[in-house]
Each structure stands twice: as C-alpha cells, then as structure tokens.
Amino acid sequence: MSRRRPGKNARSPARPRLPIIIAAEVNRRQYVARCCPLAAAAGVSPAMDISQAAALCPQAQVHPWQPDIYQPAIEKLAQWAGRFSPRVMIDPTPHEIDAGFAPAPHGLLIDASGMEHLHGGCRVLLVRIQQALAALGFTARLAAASTIGSAWALAHYGAKPIAYTDAAQLLQALAHLPIAALRLPRAMCESLSTVGIVQIQHLTCIPRISLLERFGPHLLQRMDQSYGRVHEDIAPFTIRPVLSVSQLFDGPVTQLEVILNAARQLVHQLSSQLMDRQRGAETLEVRLARPDHQDNIKKISLVRPVCQPDRIWDILRPSLERMHLGSGVEAIVLKALRTAPVKPRQAEMDHVLPATDAAADDLLQLLDRLINHWGPRCLLMPDPQASHIPECTGRKSPVMNQGDSPASEVNWPPLDRPSILLDPPEPAQCVALQPDHPPHRLGWRGGNYAVISQAGPERIVPYRTLTHRQTRDYFKLQLEDGRWVWVYHAREDGRWFVHGLWG
Amino acid sequence: MPELPEPRCKPLMESISSRPPPGPYAELQVVSNFSFLRGASHPEELIHRAAEAGLHALAITDINTLAGVVRAFCAAKELHMPLVVGCCLHMQMPPSPARHHAQVANAASPPISVLVYPMSLAGYANVCQLLTCGKRRTTKGKCLLTIDDLLQFSSQLLAIAVPPPVPTDAFAEVLARLRPAFDDDRLSLALSRTCGPYDAWRDRVIGQWSREMRIPMVAVNDVHYHLPHRQALQDVLTCIRLGTVRSQGGLHLAANAERHIKTPAEMQRLFADMPQAVHRSVEIANRALAFSLDQIKYQYPSELCPPGKTMMNHLVNLTWQGARQRYPQGVPQDVVLRLTHEFELIHDLNYAAYFLTVEDIVRFARSKGILCQGRGAAANSAVCYCLGITAVDPTRIDLLVERFISRQRNEPPDIDIDFEHQRRQEVIDYLYRKYGVDRVALTAEVITYRRRSALRDVGKALGFSLDAVDQLSGAADWWEKGVIDPRQLRELGLNPADPTMQELIALAKEIQGFPRHLSQHVGGFIITAGPLHHCVPVENTAMPGRTIIEWDKDDIDAMGILKVDILALGMLSAIRRAIDLVNQGRIADGKDGTLQLHTIPPEDPAVYDMLCRADSIGVFQVESRAQMTMLPRLKPRCYYDLVIEVAIVRPGPIVGDMVHPYLRRRNGEEPVNYPDEKIRKVLERTLGVPLFQEQAMALVMAAAGFTPDEADQLRRAMAAWKRKGHLMEKFEKKITVGMTARGYSPSYAQAVFNQIRGFGEYGFPESHAASFALLVYVSAWLKCHHPAAFCAALLNSQPMGFYHPAQLLRDAAAHGVSIQPVDINKSQWESTIEYPHGALRLGMSMVHGASRAECEKIIDSVRRHGPFSSPAALWRMTPGIRRATLQSLASADAFNSMGLDRQAAIWAIKNLRDVPMPLFADHPRPSDHSFLPPLSADQLVLHDYAATGFSLKAHPMSFFRSQLDQRGVIPNADIQNQVQFPHGSRVALAGLVLVRQRPATAKGIIFMTIEDETGVANLVIKPPIYEKFRRALRFASALVIKGKVERRDVVVHILVYKAWSLPKLFMHAQINSQSRDFH
C-alpha cells in the first residue's frame, strides 16, 4: 500500500510530479528503502545504493526513512478499517521489499466473512474499500478470497489491483503466481527455483511426501493455509487505549474553584491509572467542554514522563487558571496522549531518596513549568561539545530535544574557559607591543582598563576550510577592577574582541 | 609569527640561492607522512622547507619507523641540508605494581614518546634492532615497545623525552628511569611552544622536572607538516586515523596550525626566555650528525661458493660447465668472446656474488621442476644464458651487457626471475631455509593514496555518506580533467556547489601520493651477510613467517642494497601445465614424453601465420585487444619481431608517437634514414624509431653527449616522471641544447626529447621484452599445435590473462577442440585431456562454490569404487562431503553420467539423509523427478552461466536472434564480410559485454568488446557518445548498438553512435558480473 501526497495533483495539476525515494541508512551507507512508481519506472528498486538510485533518477526527492512512523500509521489505518469489519489485523508476514534493513508493516488483513451482504457482495466491498482508501490518498492492492493465504497471494502478486476469487476457483487463480506468493522465506524460494519450481502450479504436481522430505513442513503448511486445508485465523487488532478521565457537571459551571477541584480529582484518577500501568505521561491534554461547542483545549508537554499526581497538578494548575471559561464549562476531560514507561517508586520512601535525585526532580519540575509557560522551543540548555572552538563548547539546544549530553572523549583536564561566553563577541580596543603579546590596556564597553595580570596566548583556528580561515590569539586578562576577561586578537584583520567573562 | 599559507616549495635552484644565513636552530621533532595518518608532508617537502627556512639541521623522527629516512636522505643530499636520522619511539607504559589496576582499567593510556638519534653506525644498528624487536613480537604494521627495550639498546643513542600534552606523574617516573641510562648528557627534555591551552602549565611542570632531575631542556616544535596550510589535511588525516568525521573530531584535532617548520629567528623569539634550549638543539644535532646513512655498507652473503674458492672463480667454473651443456657441439667462438668480456666486467664491478645468488635460486627451482625464467637488465648476458637463468640465446639477440651494467654507475645489477605463480612459495621457503629468517626479508612496497582511496578516505572524514563517496570515486572520469563537471556530479546525486565538495576534491588531490601503509613487494628479496636488522628495521607481514624491511625498492636502490626479484608469472604455470599435458599425450600415444621449454622448435612459420591472423586469445602478452589490432599490421615473422611486438604496444611508444612511423617504415611506406652513423648504430634494429628504454638512453649518450651517469639519471627521472615532473624539464634543455650543439636540427632534437618523455609513461626495456617474447613464442606454439592442452592449462592457471574461461573455451572450440562438460564420474579437480581422443574434459574447479578438498574426496572415491550410478550411492560411499558441494556440482549439470539432468540431480541431492535409513536404503522409492517442471533451453543456459560462468549448450545471445533479426541487427561474424559491409557502412550489432577499457593514452575514448554466438565485435566509443548513452554503456551487461564500420587491414572496429541495453530479462543470471571493466 503506498500513499500519495494528499491532493497534490488535484491542487496543482500543472506541476510535474517528481519521483520520491525513501532512504534508510545502515552502517553509514544509504540504501533505497522504498520508492514510488515513478522512481521504480526509472529503474530504482529497494535495497539499491542511494547514489546509484540518484544516478538512475537524478530528479528524485530523497527523504529519510523514519521507522517509527509506520507502526502508528498502520495502526491508525487498522482502526479506520474497523468500519468494514470488526476483525482487522496488521499483516504479520515480512515482505520481501523490507530487504532486511527497513522492515515495516505494509498490509492489513480484514475478515469480512458474514459482512459481504451488508455491502452488497464481496466485489462491491472491495471497490468500496479501495475508493475509501483513495480518498485518503492511498493506492492499494486488494484481494478477497476464502483463505488468508490466497487473498495475500493475489493482493501481492496478482495481475489486477483488485481481485476476487471464490473457493471453487482458488486452485486456478493461484496456479500461475510465483512461489513467493505462498508467503515463503526468500531462501526457500531460491532453493525451490534451483529445481525449476517457480510457480505455484509446479508445486501442486509433486507428491506431498517428496516435498516434505526435501523442504520441510513449513512449505506444506503454507500451501495448505492458502488452499484452505488447514485453518488460519486472524488475531484482531485492538486499539491501545488513550488514558482518559472526565467529569461532567450538572450544567455550566463558571466558578474556577469548582473546576480546579474537579480537575484535581481527575489528576489523581489519571495518576493512579498511570501508576497501575507503570507509565508516565509525556503529553497531556485537558479539555474544558463548553455549551457553545467552542471547547477550550490545552496541551501540556513534560520533559520526562511523569506519573506523580502532585507533579502533574503542579504543571496543570497554572494552565487551567489561564484558560478561558466563557459562559461556563459543562465537562472536563483529561487525557494522557503520549505515555512512556517509568520505573516504579515507593512514594512513602521518598525521603530516603538521595539528595541528587531530589534536586534533579526539582530541576525537571522547573523545566516543565518553564516550557509550558513559554513553549517547548523557547527553553535552551547548554549542550557541551568536546572542541577547541569556544562557540562549539558553548552551544545551546532546546531542552526537549536533548538526550544525554556527550562525554568528552579525550581524558584531559577541562579547558580553562570563562563561565560567561559573549555571543557575539564584543569589539574592544587594545594595544599590544607584538602581534602575539597580550595587551596592556583594554578599552571595552565604554571603559578603559589597565591590564594587571595576563596569560596566553592560546592560539585557536576556529574555521579551517579552504575558503574560510581565521586565527585567533586568546588571552586571559585581569583588569584593574579585578575582573577576569577573555579577549582574542583576530590575526587576519588585527581586531580585538572580548569573548567571555569569569563571573 | 605564523606564516600565511604559501604555495608549495619554491623551485629547487631558487630556494638554495635565496636561503637566509644558517641560524642556530635544528628541528629535532618532525614526523613525515611515513608516520601514517599523522604527518601531513612528504619527507622531501620537509627537507626543502628546512633548507628554505635556514635550519641548522633537520631530523626526521617518524613514529616507530625509519621508513621515510632514505627519501629524506636523498633529498637532503641534493640540497646539502644536514639530515639527522632519528625515530620517535612510542612505548607502552611500564607495568608497575602501584599502577597496575589503573593500567588494566585504562588500557589505552597515551604512549610514552622518546626521540632517539644514533651517534654512530653501532647506534643506528641499535635503533634498527630495537624497532625490529618491537615489530616482530606483534602483528603486521604494529610495534610494541617498553622502556626496558629502550634501556637495553640505549648505547650510542641520543634521546629526547617528549612529555605528553598533559604532563603526568607517570611520565616523571619514566624520566627518572631514563636519566641513569643516558647519564653522560645524552638525555634531554623536549619543550614545545605551540600556543596550546596548557602551555603555561606545561612550561612550569617541565621546567621543574628539568631542574630537579638535571635534564637539559631542548626546544622543539613538534613538526607535523612543512607549512601551516597543511593543517587542513592534518585534520583530515587525524579523522581517518580515528575513523571519525571532522565535525566530530573535537579535541583530537589540533587547536591551531603551529606545528610547521619555523625559522630559527621565530624559534628564538618563542624561546627568548631560554636561549639555552634553542642552543641545545644545535648541540644535539651536531652530535647526531656524526652518523649518516652513507655509512651503511651492504655485504653479500658468504655461503655462495665452496670454501677455499673466490666467488669469481666459482662463477667462471659454473658458467663454463653450463656453456658446455648449452652448446653440446662446442661453444661457438663469439660466445666465448662474449663470456670472457662479461667475466671481466663482472670481476671489475664485483658482481660475482649477485650472479651466484640468482644461479643458486634458479638451480633450486630446476631441481624441483619449477619452471622459471630470468629477465631484466643483466639477464640477457651470455653468462645468464649459460647459467640457465634465461633461455634467451645471446646469439639470437644482439644485446651488449654493458648497455645494462655500466662501469661508471656502481649500482647492483637487476635480474627479475619469474616463477610459476602457484609454486613460487616453495622458492621463497628455500631462501628462508638457506639463509635463515634473520638474513632474508621482502622489500616493502609503500602503498600510497590513489585517486579512489584518496576520495574515499577524505570523503568519509569530511562526512560524506559512504555510497556517495563510492559513487564519486567509482565514476571519477572527471578526476583526470582536474575540474568537476557539475552536470556529472548532479547525475551522481551530489551537489557541486557545496563548498565541502570543493574541499574534498582539493584535499583528495593533496593526499594523493601520501603513503598509507607498508605492504610487501611482489617479490623483491633482500639477502645479507649479517643479520638484516642491523641495517634496517624488519617487520612482520600478514603471512606468518614472512618478514619485510621498512624500505621500498627505490630506497634500496639508493642505499646500494642487493635485491633479487622472485616474481610469480601465471603464464609460466600455464606453460608448465600445457607441456605436462602434451607429454602425457605423447606417452599415451607411445611416443617419448620429453617436450621441454627449450626443446620447442624455434621459428615455426605456422606459429607466425597464426599470430599474423591475430588469432592470439590466451597467448602471453599479445592477447589484449590493442595487441590483437597490432599483430596483423606488424606481421611478426621472426623472434625479434615478437620482441618489438611486446614493447611497441605500451603507453611509452604510443604517447611518444613512435608506433605509426615504425609501422610505415616496416611496410616500406616511408624511407628509413639516419642523421648520422652514431644514431644508425643505436636505432638500426628498430628502423630508426626508438622503441626500447635502452635505446632512449643510448640515444642521448650518442647524440646529446650524455655521460652514462647522466643517462642513468635520465632513466630514473623517466621512471619517477609522474612524481617529480620538474626533473624532466631540466633534461629537456640539456638534450635539445646538447643535440643542436652536435649539429642536429632543433626540430629533430625536440622530436627525440618527446619520444624520450614518452618513455616516462611506461617504457619497456629491450631486455624484458626479449624474455617475454620467448614466452610469447612458446605459448603461441602450444596454442597452434596443442590447442586442447593449451586451453586446459590456461583454465587450470586461472585467474590469469585477459579472458574469461568462457572466451577461452569458445576459442578452443573454434579451433576444433572437443570440450566435455564437468562430470562427477569423469572430471578431475583440474581440467584434463582425455586421451586417446584428445578431448578437453573440464575440471570441477570450474564450478562456482565447489570446495577443492571435498571434490578431491569425490574424485578419490570414484577412483576406488568406479563410476557411481546415483547421488545416493556417491553420498554413502564418500564420507565428509557436504550436500552444498554436491548441489554446486549438480547446479553445474555434472551428474549427466548418472542419467540425471540438473533438476533431477538437485532433486535427488535435496533428499539425501545424513543418517541413511538402513531399512529403506536398498529400496529407494521410484524416482519422482519426472514431476518437475521442464525448463526451456534459454533457462538451461542461464543456469549454466550462474553455475560456471559459461555454457557449452548455446550462447545466451542466440535466444534473442530472431528478435534481433526483426530489428535488423546482424550477427557479429557478418561484419567480416568486406563486400557486404565496406568501410564506412552502418550496422547494428548486439552482444554480451566482455571488456570495457579506457586506456590513459586514448583521450577518454572507451573501447568495448561485445560477443554474440557468432563472434566478437570491437567497439570504439567517443566521449560525447559515452556521455549520451552512459547508462547503457556503463552498466548494461548486454548491448544493442548502431555504428559505423571502420576497416584497417583485416582489423574491424565499429564506431558507435547509438547504444541501448538489451532487455532486462537478460540480467537475471548474473551475467552482468562477467565483464572486466576499466582495470
């Protein structure tokens, strides 16, 4: 099943459609994980080197493979497919295009037995599903048959995008399909092809005992499943529930205290549900339902998953207080949209936890409050890098994105760097006797200071590409007022800058 | 003061004249690029820069190696720059009980580095022994040393201890241990000031150590490159070494570019507070300069002659003995004259030991029946012929040994000995046995960065993805042009506007030629009188028991050390096998089986007829496409024609534009005239056109007044033309001036120079050509008279030569050889001839994936039990074979003698049980393979190709013939029809791609050979066409083309103007892996 960019050709028919390639990286090598029909027409195929693909199809757009988006997407689709039958399953068979490095679910199995008549027959049902999928922007191949195996075979290897066969025609419908259509592992297909067995009909002429002796029971099992000689069942997909608690009021409520009290109750309920599952909330959503249907919704992000009611309340409360109540609130709904596992902790023993843990908790709490006040992208944290280049060591990145900070790989004492780095460096006026000697006076921020103590130079070449080179001589200076400043002399143009302060 | 990036070294002469007055500073800590992936300058560059900066002396102290010193030594000699020989020892931290645990925890603690400099020959021997000892105890390319090793070999050495970037207490302990061992003022403490982050602290700590332990400090600058701009490259090298990307290099990359060669004035300014440290460098240098590499003297091994005899006497005796065997009817008078003349020369130059060494090796090979042949400068002497080293009869070819061994230049003679490639190991083992592992080692080969590896490694370090790098280096058509074609880069999926891309190309160009690691030379052995490790460090190779020295072939030449080349030649193996097969056949016919290399009848007209038809597939040296085009034009009729044939199709003569004049003169289309007698004497044999390297040298001696010594310098310059182009320009002037002064016209002088420069590309010495021509004749004779044996021998000697087994077989079949398929009951491991019919029976070695050991078991089992009737019987009677092996053989359709085709055999094999069921063993179920689907003929052929790479059933192209006919595509054989397809007519052809070639001499023109069931066609593709149809021409395994017929004599080329790849269904059976591309 492949998805079109929604509405692309509908909205701008004049723009030519460009081929799309999804590239996966394995061992620093990029491969084609998936490609669109346009790219395939140009000769691109999965598992090909991306550069070879780019040579074959230079105009293609290459997007990175994001393994974690496929499972949620197909789950959503499975959920959606529930409208056709309650028994929907995500196809567990690995597909050959996965090529070992980009596995992803790619199909749905729908048990429509007993449902056909609701739709006016199996064929009509298939067309309906296809149309519904097309409306969502998906191109799909569909097949209906009396067994899972044969429907799978026809959907994957059949000649037509929609196929239907009844039990009587099953043998004939499968006869000319390749043996891979029996959901066999690649190695077995290759082994069979060495004796010239490449189509399903070849297998059916051979005595079962001969096949069993040579290829084992799996082959026979797959054949039997396809022909309906043994039963194969669907394990219906169940939706992982979103934890949700709610409180309905008897009519619109306008008093904030009532709402806050109710919300606090809800937090405790949600929290105990989370704790039962040993999970913590990463994203929460609170909804104040209003009679005018202009519901007030607020999303709350947390730096780390949290399940303790106090912590959740602590973050939630200020948001609630700021929410617009309008002409009253009929209900409060609190959902944990995203959760992640947390380690269980004994609440009663909190006081014996090591102090550092408590401090870290406090910090997290602060961060949670700040990001929900200013937005998750506004809060930056230093992201130390092992580098000689001051700008790199002082790099900052958003709190939400930060993983564990990388440890310096060189086992050297820390570099003597100022605690405050000025960004950008501030111009200064200095006089030095020789190019790599420290200055005697420093004119900076309107003042003019005598230098009473100095160290350096430390020479750093921050940019050393062919086109862009800079050499800086850094000095640590103590000014007459006692402050230590870090200045540098740009060797290319002779200018001086103050780059940092020891606070 | 940091110097701004300057262009490379100034030209030689200028730099000497403008040198500032010598200052009192010697740089003693310098790594060149022989400290692999650390130093970012060639030793020569460092020496040039040191001379330019006016240093008192320069040391080369590569890390745990002396590999770069000879190059530095040669460069220094030229510039009269004092060179200190040294080495930077990286030693493991000594295990001490107190630190034991920390040591275990932190295994990768930084090594202790100490610089050592020999003060005398004995000191030098100590360094060599120390390094050898460290290298022999570990694996290839590594060196494991401890402080104790240094203390053991510390006599006659000066040492400088180099504190680590962050001074540690552990290092102070090391100092305390070194101090007493070097107590007579031979130890110093290095202090560098490179504006690093810890400079002030280091200064303080090191100063304190110096005072406390009374070790004088010496100023060094930790030089990693000659000029600051190389820092960019040094960063990349560091990243390559650590396997990281530059953006993540972090603190491993140097903070600045200070580690270049600084002037004495600059060093004095940096160390203004401690002038004694600067002065100490000069003091150390002066003491170390007492040793120079000149002092190393090579000595021949002494056991070459029986006690009580001189080497010369022994050589003379052996030679006369040999001469009597070579000429049973009596030694001809001119040979006697030549021998006495050569003896005189050998005696004067003291080369007897060298000839005896070679004779000893050849005698051993003969005694074991290993075919061998000498070639090279000294090999075509009468002495070598009599000693049995070569088979080129000196009376058949007029070569004066003096042309190769001159009295004036006292350098070792050069004899390469080729052995059968599969038996060379025995000869090498003999050498180690005879002289002992301490006295024999292989020469090193310095593996340098080439285009591909440079782009790949630099690309990786700059953060390009591997496939992008592969793509870039794989399709580097743009590299030669020097500029990138943006369109082509975009086609490769890369962005040409990216500055990193520009940087990649600039850095890759710079790194090209940098040594990457030491490997073993193909066969250059050094044998010495005393232990080798007194003269040069010896290290292990990947092969156990095999050792290499650290110097390469040029270094050894420069040091005057003897080297014997023991090379492997696939064709010798093939010839020996072919002769064996022919002899077997003769014995089977009841004749004598005594054909030998030297009993092959000479000058057989049938052989030359065959060669003139360009019917030379499989023949040594003349089987390539270029040679096959040349053969009908040159029309060789005698042995010396073959010598010329071998030498003429080389880049040298082609670039020097000598081929066409020679052919015209040979065909009488152009008069042969010589400006004067002197030149006639040099060039008469080759009709006035210099074709051999020796002629180029003789020419400059005769016409431009070069001394033999100068001519030799010219030869060296030619050899290294690519590396140091400026040297040739020097000679250009000398040649043109010298010749005009002697009355030759300036245009003639320029023409001569151009021809000589052509040899720089790759000239072929006459002496080599003479030896090769002999093998050309022998292999051609075998092909002509015993095509089946010849083909079998070639198949058994694979991989070798120019053609795949499929083409060899097709060619043999075309010559009437009956070819029998691989069969489990009839084949041996190697291909054999089945007498008395003389059919060629393919061996099991032709089957992909068949293991030799298991096949031998099957063959043995067949020998003992007779032919088997079923796979089950074979399986029962032959323990220790795997089903996979049988299946590989079955895939090759090798069970026909059991009445089973491929499918049926595999079907049966799949049912073999590890434990046979005793009850049913005798009652097998009736065969059920009749249920299997039948395969079409084309599928059978594709299966053949997958299993063996060829098919005896049909050519794959034949299945397309009817479709091709419909489109007007003609069979390849039809183009031979001159009437139907005259010169200039247009044709459409199709075929499997056999070869893709882009010779460097052909200005980007691609040559391809395609083959169909009727024969081959030679395609010529000009660059614009190649660009236009690149996808088909570069990647397709089968092509359809349209082109114009170009005829010259009997040679037909097709000038392609359109190309398509044959439909995809063709590529399934891995036929695409068959062509040999651009090698």
Interface residues (C-beta under 8 A of the other chain):
Chain A: E25 N27 R28 R29 Q30 Y31 D49 I50 S51 Q52 A53 A54 A55 L56 P58 V62 S191 T194 V195 G196 I197 V198 Q199 H202 C205 I206 P207 S210 E213 R214 F215 Q385 A386 S387 H388 S408 E409 V410 N411 W412 P413 L415 D416 P435 D436 A455 P457 E458 R459 I460 V461 R464 T465 L466 T467 R469 T471 D473 R491
Chain B: M1 P2 P5 N106 P165 V166 T194 C195 G196 P197 Y198 D199 A200 Q231 A232 D235 G250 L251 H252 L253 A254 A255 N256 A257 E258 K460 S465 L466 D467 A468 D470 Q471 R490 E491 L492 G493 P499 T500 Q502 E503 A506 Q887 S891 Q903 I906 W907 K910 N911 D928 F931 L932 P933 P934 L935 Q939 R1031
